[in-house]
Amino acid sequence: MAKRFRGLNSTLIHCGERPDPTTGAVVPPIYQTTTFAFPTNESMLDLMEGRTSGYIYTRYGNPNYALAESKIAALEGAQSALVLASGMAATSTAITALARTGDHIISHADIYGGSFGLFHDLLPRFGLETSFVDATNLHNVEQAIRTSTKIIFLESPSNPSLRVCDIRAIADLAHAHGIRVVVDNTFATPYNQKPLALGADAVVHSGTKYLNGHSDVMAGAIVGTQEYIDECINVFRKLGGNLNAIDSWLLNRGMKTFGLRMARHNENGQAVAEFLSHHPKIERVHYPGLSTHPQHELAKKQMTGFGGVLSIELKGGQKDVDRFLNRVELFTRAVSLGSVESLITQPVAAVHHNVPPQYRELGGITANLVRISVGIEDVEDILEDLGQALE
Ligand SMILES: Cc1ncc(COP(=O)(O)O)c(C=O)c1O
């Protein structure tokens, strides 16, 4: 049985790790292979029929996946985890593993643009209808429930408006109607929030973001019960959205410093939110760690920290947004978030560009909204850069 550790950092450094049995290498090798050899023909059949365990083909599994999966499951306090090629592979697999033609889904309106596209554009082709609601209000969720509702999908805090949904209250409501709750925990991360402990049935991640943390890997993860992850494995082997050995290795390496990085993201995110909330050029700051955030009390109840992503509404029009974004020097104008370096983007220009106006309005995605992913640089440099860009 794997040794269990008390602390998050010890778990991330040691969970699943052991020196390579053939060479003694302390760092695990990258199993850069598509296929695995069998000593006999019979042994291949033994594996296929579940009498032995092991690897046969990298789309079905690879030792590098297993190591990253054991860490993600430990982080979320889950029975099991599955790594996939991207956050979108995780969300699409997590949903299709639960849904059947004719099912109805309720989604929080303010979600990542790619997830919105999955629910709004793609799933209807397969007979799955999604209602988008402002799930910060439990009444809206309750009103949207139909007899055919099977899944409630939440992001909390959400992308890009940092709205906070009451995961426990929504899970209680859902379970009373036999509905499953899937939470995208990319923004909060398991460092700050554990949706399964709050009653959610499954969690998805864009591992591309904080889990890996270095803007050099696309990855996704699903966590939940062993039974549910087995169904996700069944679906993903057919869809083919597997990760690969080297990206799993990098993800596993990145996760070793996840705890240290998140502590710094939390500190820097709070400092930037406070600085901008007093700035005369800023209309509003959306960050759950601010006492002015409409769900601050709820955020304090279900989160232990508030992360490094915030969004701001700039005073003025498009010219002022352009001017601000064009003047930053330490920040990089780029989509994505959750990495060591600070990134900045205007959601309507890229990530939420394809979200139709009525859904943008529901999600609070205005034209003067700027999303900031605060990195782990020295906070005085971050504040100085934002200050000079706003001058
Ligand atoms: C909250 C959230 N979920 C999911 C995704 C999709 O992840 P990926 O880009 O790894 O497919 C993103 C991407 O930005 C995201 O922000």
The ligand as an SDF file (V2000), in Angstrom:
LIG
                    3D

 16 16  0  0  0  0  0  0  0  0999 V2000
  -11.6690   27.0340  -16.3640 C   0  0  0  0  0  0  0  0  0  0  0  0
  -11.1380   26.3060  -17.5690 C   0  0  0  0  0  0  0  0  0  0  0  0
  -11.5410   25.0480  -17.8140 N   0  0  0  0  0  0  0  0  0  0  0  0
  -11.1230   24.3600  -18.8880 C   0  0  0  0  0  0  0  0  0  0  0  0
  -10.2440   24.9200  -19.7870 C   0  0  0  0  0  0  0  0  0  0  0  0
   -9.7900   24.1240  -20.9820 C   0  0  0  0  0  0  0  0  0  0  0  0
   -8.5070   23.6510  -20.7440 O   0  0  0  0  0  0  0  0  0  0  0  0
   -7.4840   23.2570  -21.9160 P   0  0  0  0  0  0  0  0  0  0  0  0
   -7.1130   24.5370  -22.5950 O   0  0  0  0  0  0  0  0  0  0  0  0
   -6.3670   22.5930  -21.1770 O   0  0  0  0  0  0  0  0  0  0  0  0
   -8.2140   22.3420  -22.8360 O   0  0  0  0  0  0  0  0  0  0  0  0
   -9.7760   26.2250  -19.5840 C   0  0  0  0  0  0  0  0  0  0  0  0
   -8.8490   26.8500  -20.5290 C   0  0  0  0  0  0  0  0  0  0  0  0
   -8.5340   28.0080  -20.4520 O   0  0  0  0  0  0  0  0  0  0  0  0
  -10.2440   26.9310  -18.4420 C   0  0  0  0  0  0  0  0  0  0  0  0
   -9.8600   28.1920  -18.1850 O   0  0  0  0  0  0  0  0  0  0  0  0
  1  2  1  0
  2  3  1  0
  2 15  2  0
  3  4  2  0
  4  5  1  0
  5  6  1  0
  5 12  2  0
  6  7  1  0
  7  8  1  0
  8  9  2  0
  8 10  1  0
  8 11  1  0
 12 13  1  0
 12 15  1  0
 13 14  2  0
 15 16  1  0
M  END
$$$$
